[in-house]
Amino acid sequence: MEFLAPSSLAEALEAKAAHPDAVPICGGTDVMVELNFDRRRPDHLLDLTRVPELAEWSVGAHPSDPSGASDASEFVRLGASVTYARVIRELSDRLPGLALAARTVGSPQIRNRGTVGGNLGAASPAGDSHPPLLAGGAEVELSSVRGTRLVPIDDFFTGPKQHAGAPDELITAVLSRATTGPQQFSKVGTRNAMVIAVTSLGLALHPDKGTVGVGIGSAAPTPVRASDAEGFLAAALDETGLWQSRNALPPSVATEFAVKVADAAAPIDDVRGTAAYRKHALTVLARRTLTWAWDDYRGSAA
């Protein structure tokens, strides 16, 4: 096994072009487990810990509209090597859903090493960062010596542990609109901490656009959006004037929303839970996260 250790992004992209089979490693919280259990034995490991560009985050306009003329939203560009611990410390105000999810990842040691980019690269259906990124409508930045492209998060996951990146591409960043409303994340596991999700859910309210985002984890072959649930809730809030009045949410709306969230899932039975349990758990998580988020929204007007 050959160990490649570039010291810049340009060197990293050149190494990936020369060795498309090279497995990127930064925090190593997934890759090292596979190596230790001899589940993977690549010819090349591409160490990204010395690439400073990947460990940075910034705020600005969307790269497709650098002037900000068509969209006044603030976007966060999160480098692929930014750790969960840093997301919690530095971005809880701008990406609260992702920060909440980061708090549920492993132990403090894992959060100090694990990265959002690595989580995306593993593309596990149970990845904790995926539901809030789906709910926030994030984009994944893929880079190679051929150039850089942005892939909508909805199109990024192509199958279990598979993603849209080409063999010569690296995940270099995630681009997400900074929050304009409450965000929540919740997951169910076989114990309270250091656990892979039996199922999980991310919710984001976007009052500036009158839309809702919902991402589901560990309940389908890939992380998925609950599009029907999003459309239903956004329409219900608009038709009843709740975005403006911030009145209490009718229980019937929360119940129907929860049903539509569960309907978006396609779970299986496995060692962590049954399909029926996952469906039931999603209805509970949907009602809870919606209640928490709506209470936050109502309180923010005070």
Secondary structure, 3 states (H helix, E strand, C coil): CEEECCCCHHHHHHHHHHCCCCEEECCCCCHHHHHHCCCCCCCEEEECCCCHHHHCEEEECCCCCCCCCCCCCCEEEEECCCEHHHHHHHCCCCCHHHHHHHHCCCCHHHHHHCEHHHHHHHCCCCCCCHHHHHHCCCEEEEEECCEEEEEEHHHHEEECCEECCCCCCEEEEEEEECCCCCEEEEEECCCCCCCCCCEEEEEEEECCCCEEEEEEECCCCCCEECHHHHHHHHHHHHHCCHHHHCCCCCHHHHHHHHHHHHHCCCCCCECCECHHHHHHHHHHHHHHHHHHHHHHHHHCCC
